[in-house]
Amino acid sequence: MLNISRNALNKEVDLSKFKSAKLVFNKDYYKLWRRFLAGFTIVGFIALFLPWTQNISGRGKVTTLTPDQRPQTIQSPIPGSIQQWFVREGDEVKKGDTIMKIAEIKSEYFDPNLVQRTQNQRDAKAFAVESYAGKVKAQDVRISALSSERRLKLEQAQNKIYQSQLKVQADSIDLEAAKTNLRIAQTKYDRAESLFKDGFTALKRVEDARVKLQETEAKRISQEAKLLASKNVVLNAKIEVSKLKAEYADKISKAQSEKFSAQSNQFDSEAQVQKLDSDVSNYSIRNGLLYITAPYDGFINTALRGGIGQTFKEGEELVGIIPTNVDLAVETFVEPIDLPLIHKGEKVRVQFDGWPAIVFSGWPNVSYGTYGAEVVAVERFISPNGKFRVLLKPDSEDHPWPKDIRAGSGAFTMALLDDVPIWFELWRQLNGFPPNYYQPIENTDAKKK
């Protein structure tokens, strides 16, 4: 039976009449296996035509939708030293709560009354500004008075010139009259002398005519002297006008110079007042910076600077804070070859680390533990890891994300693409082809319109 011997026993002895031989030699051992293979082949062939959702998978982490909700560190804009802590790590704080108190380390800010002293300096300079402004007004009044006085003096001098000119005219007329009288006296004298020579008149009349001629000559000379004196008065009056103009021009120039000096001092004092105002404002704001406060409601994460009396520079990180209320999102990264398949508004399935899930990437509807998301933004420049960053937000049409997830935890994402048969997906995977390129229906309809 075992065919150990070279003599085949089954050829010499008929074993079919034995019951055990019937059970051994006539039994079909591979009947169930062949049935299993046939059923598996049929089921596998049918499964090749089942729909399969193409997807782009990626790894990412949980973040926030807006930058102002992400964890951050609090810095001090001024250098200082830590004086007192008001919170501990893990404490919840409200917006404006004091986290720590710091002290100045620069000697120019040690004075506790620095703001008040600077305010007093500002008030003193403001009073100086008012004083200079009053001096400018006084000089304006002085200039106005000098101008009025100059105008009156010049009018008076002009009147004097006019009077002198009239006197010159009168003296000129008198001189012409004296000349006429002189000619008449000369004529009378000549006639009397001629008559005397002819014997028609007495010598007395000739002598009287000579005396009259001499008197008339004297009057003419006197009148000519008066005319010259009148002309001299006119010249003196004109010189007086010029003198008045020069005198008042000098006085007004001096007043204007003093006015401009006062204005210059006023403007300089105003500039100093403005600088002191700026200093007062800066010192007041700086005093407010001695208390580090929470920028929003959140939790104290990490104290980056510990102890009391430790110094730090401006801009150094002091403490980390995490906001309380955030709009969670997921940032994931995709390969450059898959970037054309990602569009804003696409649906994505997300699996969070720490949450149990059963994932069928090709059948998202039967997956368990995944959550819906929607593409919000696609980065236009490649990241340092050689991939493109995609930002996802919760899908409002799907069930909400777990409330206990925290920013920074890991996430596995699947961007859902086209529906294809399984045989096509296997063929694509074997050949290393990318998923089907397509455009969203909304974009296609918009282009057609």
Secondary structure, 3 states (H helix, E strand, C coil): CCCCCCCCHHHHCCCCCCHHHHHHHCCCCCHHHHHHHHHHHHHHHHHCCCEEEEEEEEEEEEEECCHHHCCEEEECCCCEEEEEECCCCCCEECCCCEEEEEECCCHHHCCCCHHHHHHHHHHHHHHHHHHHHHHHHHHHHHHHHHHHHHHHHHHHHHHHHHHHHHHHHHHHHHHHHHHHHHHHHHHHHHHHHHHHHHCCCCHHHHHHHHHHHHHHHHHHHHHHHHHHHHHHHHHHHHHHHHHHHHHHHHHHHHHHHHHHHHHHHHHHHHHHHHHHHHHHHHHHHHHHCCEEECCCCEEEEEECCCCCCCEECCCCEEEEEEECCCCEEEEEEECHHHHHHCCCCCEEEEEECCCCCECCCCCHHHCECCEEEEEEEECCCCCCCCCEEEEEEECCCCCCCCCCCCCCCEEEEEEEEEEEEHHHHHHHHHHCCCCCCCCCHHHHHHHHC
